Amino acid sequence: RLIRSTVPPPQTSMSDVNSAKKKAAFAAVDEFVKTGMKVGVGSGSTVVFAIERLKELTGKGQLKDMVYVPTSFQSTILLKEAGLPVSSPNDTPILDVAIDGADEVDSKLNCIKGGGACQLQEKVVAACAKQFVVIADYRKESKTLGEKVSSGYLPAAVY
């Protein structure tokens, strides 16, 4: 399942980009995360907003008895700073849902992931999940996978 933000106006500022990321991340959490779930939490700039929403809903008492399995050091620290319970794939091998970003997404919802160097743990957490939700802002959409990879390399996993 892909949660994507709307297409921006022709002149896009960084605040527009962050607004799109936040909107997509909040929508993913609101639609797919329910109280009592075990949730995989991905890595990257868009996931920061997902963790913000998880913290907000937990603070309001709308999410209780949750367990979060991060895919990176970054998401581990963010979850801990938010006061959210952190586990590992070893301790929580079955997840209800995993939410993560993507480097690129095509029209058939194939994704390129792993450009942020968390590829192995992202793949492990995604494999543990009954449902995998990708958060992507408009900049990640492409007609053909690989057209937006500008670093000169392509991660080895394509989902």
Secondary structure, 3 states (H helix, E strand, C coil): CEEECCCCCCCCCHHHHHHHHHHHHHHHHHHHCCCCCEEEECCCHHHHHHHHHHHHHHHCCCCCCCEEEECCHHHHHHHHHCCCCECCCCCCCCECEEEEECCEECCCCCEECCCCCCHHHHHHHHHHECCEEEEECHHHECCCCCCCCCCCCCCCCEC
